[in-house]
Amino acid sequence: MKITNYHSLNTDVATLLLRLIFGGLFVYYGYMKLVSFDQMLSMFQDIIGIGIKPSLILVIFAEFFCGILVAIGLFTRLAVIPIFITMFVAYFIAHANDGFDVKALAFVFLLLSIVIFILGGGKYSVDRLLSRKD
């Protein structure tokens, strides 16, 4: 019976689902920051020393724009790097003094960004379409 077997049922489909869920969540979070940019500025902190506005712009870039790239599988490994950096800063710097339950989501996203970097775009991605040697 295949469901009790230790072999992957379908790594390509799993990679696609992971990219869609992960990327989709980042697009959502980034879009919320984008449409409420002015309100976010008043709540945001300059935790890496480049200014509040540039920091927020970088977070929106990582979450919204890189989230789109990850979801469609375009430049997947490159696109996940800004997300990784954003989650690293969120977990280890912005929420350094918070309890784990406050920063757990950043930790999960941090770890998943490593998994996506290792997997790449996978079979069902724009990366694969662009790399075809027909």
Residue, then its C-alpha position, 0 to 999 in steps of 0.5 A: m500500500k503506497i500510503t504506508n510506504y516511506h517513499s515520497l508520494n510525489t515530491d514535485v506536487a509537494t514542492l508546488l504546494l509548499r511554494l504556493i502556500f508559502g508564497g501565498l502567505f507572504v503575498y497576503y502579509g506583504y499586500m496588507k503592509l503595502v495597502s496600509f503603508d502609512q499606518m505601518l510606518s507609525m508602527f514600524q521600527d528601525i531595527i537594522g539602522i537604515g531608517i523606518k521607511p527603507s526598512l518597511i519598503l524592504v519588508i514589503f519587497a521581500e514579502f509581497f514581490c518575492g512571495i509572488l516569485v516564490a509562488i509562481g516559481l520564478f527565480t525561486r532560490l534568489a527570491v527566497i533569500p530576501i524572505f529568509i533575511t526578513m524572517f531572520v531579522a524578525y526572529f533574532i532581532a525584532h522579536a529577540n526579547d519576545g517569547f517563542d509563541v510570539k515569534a514562532l511563525a517567523f521561525v517556521f517561515l525561516l525554516l521553510s525558506i531554507v527548505i524552499f531554497i534546497l528544493g528550488g522551483g521544482k517541476y511545476s514552476v516558471d524556472r523549469l519552463l525557462s530552463r527547458k532545453d527543447 
